[in-house]
Structure formats: C-alpha cells, structure tokens
Amino acid sequence: MDPDRLISAYGKRYGKPPKGVWHAPGRLALMGEHTVVSDGVGLYVALPWGVTVAVGPSDGPGVHVCTPSGPVAARGTVVGAVERSVDRARRTDVLAPGAGVHVMLSSDLPSRSSLGYAAAVETVIGLALADLGGAPPPERVSVDERVALDARPGHAVRVNFRNLRSTVLPFDPACEDLRLMIIDTGALPRRDLRPLREAELRKAQEVLGPLRSIQDLSSALRRLPEASLRARVEYAVTEVHRLNAAVGLLRAGRFGELGPILSASHLSLRRFELPTTEVDLVSEIATRSGARGVRMTGWRGTVLVLAAVERVDKIDSAVVSTFEKKGWVPPRVRTALPGAGTHRLR
C-alpha cells in the first residue's frame, strides 16, 4: 500500500498521525535453509514484496494492530510477531516498560508460502521502535530478520547459522537478462516436516558430532544405523558444499551458472522427503521450458525458478496450463529481482 494511504488509515483508526512508516521485505531462500539445526549456512535474497507499517505510541501500555480493513486477530501470526518485537524493545530499554504501540499494517506478501512473512512483521516493527527510540537496529535477531535487515538490491545474503554472521554478496540476475520466478502452488505437505527432520539431524549429531566438521562423508554415513538418518545427513552435508560453490560463482559474477546448483539442491531435497507432487511437477515443467535452475524454497509449496527473461512467459504459461488440465488450482507466478532490506519510508 502507498505510504500516504497507510498514514491516512492510521489517522482514521487511532485519531492522530503516526510517527513514521517503515517497510520490511519478504525473503527468498536460495539454498541451505534446511540446515539450520546442523549449524549450516543459508543463502537468501530480499523480495520486492513485504510488510509496510505505520507506527506510533498508544495512550496506554497496550499493543494495538490493525489493517486498513480492520483489527487483526489477537492470537494470529501478525500480532504474535508484533508482540515479540515490542517485548524485545522493552527488554533492551528501547521502549519504556509501560509504553504501548499503535500499528497500522499492510502486506502484499503471502503468509503461508515460506517467504518470511512473520519475520518481516517482526523486523519492521523492531526497526520502527528502534528508530523512534533513537537506538540502532536490533542486533540479536533471527536468521530471517538478519536477512531482512542486511539485504540490498542486486545482492544476496549468506548467513552462518551457528553464529548468525552475515555476508552480503553480489547477485544481480538482471545484468545477465535473468529473473527469479517465485511460483506458489499453494500445496502444503500433509504435515509439517521441519520438526521431524530437525529431530533426525540432532539424533545423527549425537553419533557423529557436529555435521559441519565431517570430512569423510562416506565413513560418517556408515556409522549411522538407520537409512533415514543417512539420507538426512547426506543432504545436510552436501548442501553446504553446494552452497559454497554457489557463493564462489556469486563472488565471480557468474550469476547464470547458479542454475545447475539450484537444480542439484532440489533433487537432493528428496533425501528430506520434501518436494510435494505439485512442486515436483512445477520443477519438471520449468526445466522442460528452458529454466536455468529450479528449486523448492522453504518447507511448503513454493518453487524458485532462475530463468532468462525470454523464457519467463513460456514457463508461466506451461505451468498454469498443465495445472488447469489436471483440474488443479493454478499456482501464483511472480517474477522478482533481489531487493532492498528493511527501511524507513516516511
């Protein structure tokens, strides 16, 4: 939403103007996001879509969150994310213990597509409260918040999950006439596999020690009694190697060569039993239609495609028509380039 319209909606709701307007982007995981529990590394970019908020103080200690269409559910994702940022601001003396907050929020980021919606809310509120309190941006933040704060146009952000240190790397697909296609199938796994896979990796580390320290993968796998654990460890260890190769290409400015590594990562995700039927179908269609690389992103039904500009419409049409022929709801297809991090608009 346009910042001026958000300011107007804030004024109508709360009876006074906000102190400012801020925006935080969604984030797209390029690789590595499934290795958090094994202290791996992740590679991300900021999206052009995200969460925009108008923020100001309330008259009491309460936290009030609305959208232009009305109040937000008190126990929902949005209010939970806002309250976490408010609690952190109070703990760090950025916000006085008895101070409350008014928030008017608008978003063009899907909330269930593994694109960092809740983290964008938490990040944008955190930065808004820091700005209003005369403090620097929050430092002790999650991986997704780190990406949202550090991202820049034409760049990717590498995050070390062990210490949360980040490195900003060049990644400008536009200079090679490439685009990122984000294809949201809307298909969710039958159950959330994240806690199961993380538990399996923890169990494997009880036998092998830190996975990041493995030098001889074949020997390490032979020490694991269960085939499922061997599959999970093989993915986690080899994903870090693939990501390191990707970082080397980004540093060299060879952005178009990232495609085969993305596709190899997608195939390896089968060791995590992750891609849904819909996601694998999108991958096959995009590959046949000339994509440079394809990968499931996150833990749900969203697909990342790296494609030449002249191939985008062909891939889009092929995916939509195939889903329609099957009687399935067509995915939402959008194109993007790496965008800016969290910042103040007004």
C-alpha positions in Angstrom: 0.0 0.0 0.0 1.1 3.6 -0.7 2.6 5.1 2.5 0.3 8.1 2.3 -2.8 5.8 2.3 -1.4 3.9 5.2 -0.9 7.1 7.1 -4.5 8.1 6.3 -5.8 4.8 7.5 -3.8 5.1 10.7 -5.2 8.6 11.4 -8.8 7.4 10.9 -8.3 4.4 13.2 -6.3 6.0 16.0 -7.3 9.7 15.8 -3.7 11.0 15.3 -0.9 10.7 12.7 1.8 8.0 13.1 5.4 8.8 13.9 6.6 7.2 10.7 6.2 4.5 8.1 8.6 1.5 7.6 8.8 -1.4 5.1 10.4 -4.8 5.5 10.8 -7.2 2.6 9.9 -10.9 2.4 12.8 -13.1 1.9 13.5 -15.9 -0.6 15.7 -18.8 0.4 18.0 -19.7 -2.5 19.7 -22.6 -0.7 20.7 -24.0 2.7 17.6 -23.1 4.8 17.0 -26.7 5.8 20.4 -26.9 7.5 19.7 -24.5 10.4 19.7 -27.2 13.1 23.0 -28.6 11.9 24.7 -25.2 12.0 25.0 -25.0 8.2 24.7 -21.9 6.1 21.9 -20.3 4.1 21.8 -18.0 1.1 18.9 -15.6 0.7 17.6 -12.5 -1.2 15.1 -9.9 -0.3 11.9 -9.8 -2.3 10.1 -6.7 -3.7 7.0 -7.6 -1.7 6.8 -7.3 2.0 5.1 -5.7 5.0 4.6 -1.9 5.5 3.6 -0.4 8.8 2.7 3.0 10.2 3.7 3.1 13.9 3.1 5.5 16.8 2.7 5.4 20.6 -0.6 4.5 22.2 -2.0 6.2 25.3 -1.6 3.1 27.4 0.5 0.0 27.7 -1.4 -2.0 25.1 -0.3 -3.2 21.7 -2.9 -2.4 19.0 -2.6 -3.8 15.5 -4.9 -3.1 12.6 -5.0 -3.3 8.8 -6.9 -0.7 6.7 -9.8 -3.2 6.7 -10.0 -3.6 10.4 -8.4 -5.1 13.6 -6.1 -8.2 13.3 -6.9 -11.4 15.2 -5.4 -11.1 18.7 -3.9 -14.6 18.6 -2.7 -14.7 15.0 0.7 -14.6 13.3 0.8 -10.9 12.9 0.0 -9.9 16.5 2.4 -12.5 17.8 5.2 -11.1 15.7 4.5 -7.5 16.7 4.4 -8.5 20.4 7.7 -10.3 20.2 9.3 -7.1 18.8 7.6 -5.0 21.5 8.8 -7.3 24.2 12.4 -7.2 22.9 12.3 -3.4 22.7 11.2 -3.3 26.3 13.9 -5.7 27.5 16.6 -3.6 25.8 15.2 -0.3 27.1 14.3 0.9 23.6 10.7 1.1 24.7 9.7 2.1 28.2 8.0 -0.7 30.2 4.6 1.0 30.3 4.6 2.3 26.8 2.2 0.9 24.2 2.1 0.9 20.4 -0.3 1.6 17.7 0.3 -0.3 14.4 -1.4 0.0 11.0 -0.2 -2.8 8.8 -0.4 -3.6 5.1 1.2 -6.5 3.2 1.4 -7.9 -0.3 3.4 -10.9 0.9 1.6 -14.3 1.1 1.5 -15.5 4.7 1.9 -19.3 4.1 4.4 -19.5 1.3 7.8 -19.9 3.1 8.7 -16.3 2.1 9.3 -14.9 5.6 6.0 -13.2 6.4 6.1 -13.4 10.2 9.8 -12.4 10.2 9.0 -9.4 8.0 6.4 -8.2 10.5 8.8 -8.7 13.4 11.7 -7.0 11.6 9.8 -3.9 10.5 8.3 -3.3 14.0 11.8 -3.8 15.5 13.3 -1.2 13.3 10.4 1.2 13.7 10.7 1.0 17.5 14.5 1.4 17.4 14.2 4.5 15.2 11.6 6.0 17.4 13.7 5.3 20.5 16.9 6.7 19.0 18.5 3.2 19.1 20.4 1.3 16.4 18.7 -1.6 14.6 18.3 -4.7 16.7 21.3 -7.0 16.7 20.1 -10.2 18.4 17.7 -11.3 15.7 16.7 -14.5 13.9 18.1 -15.6 10.6 15.2 -14.2 8.6 15.4 -10.9 10.4 19.1 -10.7 9.7 18.4 -11.2 6.0 15.6 -8.5 6.0 17.9 -6.0 7.7 21.1 -6.7 5.7 19.6 -7.2 2.2 20.5 -4.8 -0.7 19.2 -4.6 -4.3 21.3 -6.7 -6.6 22.8 -8.8 -3.8 22.3 -12.0 -1.8 22.9 -12.5 1.9 24.8 -15.5 3.2 24.1 -16.4 6.8 26.1 -18.7 9.1 23.5 -20.4 11.2 26.0 -21.2 14.0 26.9 -17.5 14.8 24.4 -15.6 12.7 27.1 -13.7 11.0 26.1 -12.5 7.5 28.0 -11.7 4.3 26.4 -9.6 1.5 27.4 -11.0 -1.9 26.7 -9.6 -5.4 23.8 -11.3 -7.2 22.3 -9.2 -10.0 20.4 -11.5 -12.4 19.2 -8.5 -14.4 22.7 -7.9 -15.7 22.5 -11.3 -17.5 18.9 -10.8 -18.5 17.7 -13.3 -15.9 14.8 -13.2 -13.5 13.8 -15.1 -10.4 10.3 -16.6 -10.7 8.5 -17.4 -7.5 5.8 -20.0 -8.1 3.4 -20.6 -5.2 1.5 -23.8 -5.7 -0.5 -23.3 -2.5 0.0 -27.0 -1.8 1.1 -27.8 1.8 2.6 -31.0 3.0 0.3 -33.3 4.9 2.2 -32.5 8.0 5.0 -30.1 9.0 8.2 -32.0 8.3 10.5 -29.4 9.9 10.4 -30.6 13.5 10.8 -34.2 12.3 13.8 -33.5 10.1 15.4 -31.3 12.8 15.0 -34.1 15.3 16.6 -36.6 13.0 19.6 -34.3 12.4 20.0 -33.9 16.1 19.9 -37.6 16.6 22.6 -38.1 13.9 24.8 -35.5 15.6 24.7 -37.4 18.8 26.5 -40.2 16.9 28.7 -38.1 14.5 29.2 -34.8 16.3 28.8 -31.5 14.5 27.9 -32.2 10.9 29.8 -29.1 9.8 33.0 -30.9 10.9 32.5 -34.0 8.8 35.4 -34.5 6.3 34.8 -38.1 5.2 31.1 -38.3 4.4 31.1 -42.0 3.3 32.7 -43.1 6.6 30.3 -40.9 8.6 27.3 -42.4 6.9 28.4 -46.0 7.7 28.3 -45.1 11.4 24.6 -44.4 11.2 22.3 -47.4 11.7 19.2 -46.0 10.1 18.8 -45.4 6.4 16.6 -42.4 7.1 19.4 -40.7 9.2 21.9 -41.4 6.5 19.7 -39.7 3.9 19.2 -36.6 6.1 22.9 -36.3 6.9 23.9 -36.7 3.2 21.6 -33.9 2.3 22.7 -31.6 5.1 26.5 -32.1 4.4 26.3 -31.9 0.7 24.1 -28.9 0.7 26.8 -26.8 2.5 29.2 -27.8 -0.3 26.8 -26.8 -3.0 26.1 -23.5 -1.2 29.9 -22.8 -1.0 30.1 -23.5 -4.8 27.2 -21.1 -5.3 29.0 -18.4 -3.2 32.1 -18.8 -5.4 30.0 -18.1 -8.5 28.4 -15.1 -7.0 31.7 -13.6 -6.0 32.9 -14.2 -9.6 29.8 -12.5 -11.0 28.8 -15.7 -12.8 25.2 -15.4 -11.9 23.8 -17.5 -14.7 25.8 -20.5 -13.7 23.9 -20.7 -10.4 21.1 -22.6 -12.1 22.5 -26.2 -12.1 23.5 -25.9 -8.4 19.9 -24.9 -7.6 18.6 -27.9 -9.5 21.0 -30.2 -7.8 19.9 -28.9 -4.4 16.3 -29.5 -5.4 17.0 -33.1 -6.4 18.9 -33.6 -3.1 15.9 -32.4 -1.1 14.3 -35.8 -1.9 16.6 -37.1 0.8 14.5 -35.0 3.1 11.3 -36.3 1.5 10.3 -32.7 0.9 9.0 -31.8 -2.5 5.3 -32.2 -2.8 3.8 -33.6 -6.0 2.8 -30.1 -7.1 6.3 -28.7 -6.5 8.0 -31.6 -8.4 5.5 -31.0 -11.3 6.4 -27.3 -11.5 10.1 -28.3 -11.4 9.7 -30.6 -14.3 7.6 -28.2 -16.4 10.0 -25.3 -15.8 13.1 -27.4 -16.7 11.5 -28.6 -19.9 10.5 -25.0 -20.7 14.1 -23.8 -20.5 14.7 -22.7 -16.9 18.3 -22.3 -15.9 17.6 -23.8 -12.5 14.7 -24.9 -10.3 14.5 -25.5 -6.5 11.9 -25.9 -3.8 12.3 -23.0 -1.4 11.4 -23.4 2.3 9.2 -26.1 3.8 6.0 -25.7 1.9 4.8 -25.4 -1.7 6.8 -22.6 -3.2 9.2 -23.0 -6.1 12.1 -20.8 -7.1 13.0 -20.7 -10.8 16.0 -18.9 -12.3 15.2 -18.2 -16.0 16.1 -16.0 -18.9 13.8 -13.1 -19.4 12.6 -14.5 -22.8 11.7 -17.8 -21.1 9.6 -16.4 -18.3 6.3 -16.2 -20.2 6.7 -19.7 -21.6 7.4 -21.2 -18.2 4.4 -19.3 -16.7 2.0 -20.4 -19.4 3.2 -24.0 -19.3 2.8 -24.3 -15.6 -0.6 -22.7 -15.5 -2.0 -24.7 -18.4 -0.7 -28.0 -17.0 -2.3 -27.4 -13.6 -5.6 -26.4 -15.3 -5.6 -29.6 -17.4 -5.3 -31.6 -14.2 -8.2 -29.7 -12.7 -5.9 -28.2 -10.1 -5.9 -24.5 -8.9 -3.1 -22.8 -11.0 -0.2 -21.5 -9.0 0.5 -17.9 -8.4 3.5 -16.9 -10.6 5.5 -13.7 -10.0 8.9 -12.5 -11.1 11.4 -10.7 -8.9 14.9 -9.4 -8.6 16.9 -9.1 -5.3 15.5 -6.1 -3.5 16.3 -3.7 -0.6 16.3 -4.5 3.1 14.1 -3.1 5.8 14.0 0.8 5.7 12.0 3.8 6.7 9.7 5.3 4.1 8.3 8.3 5.9 
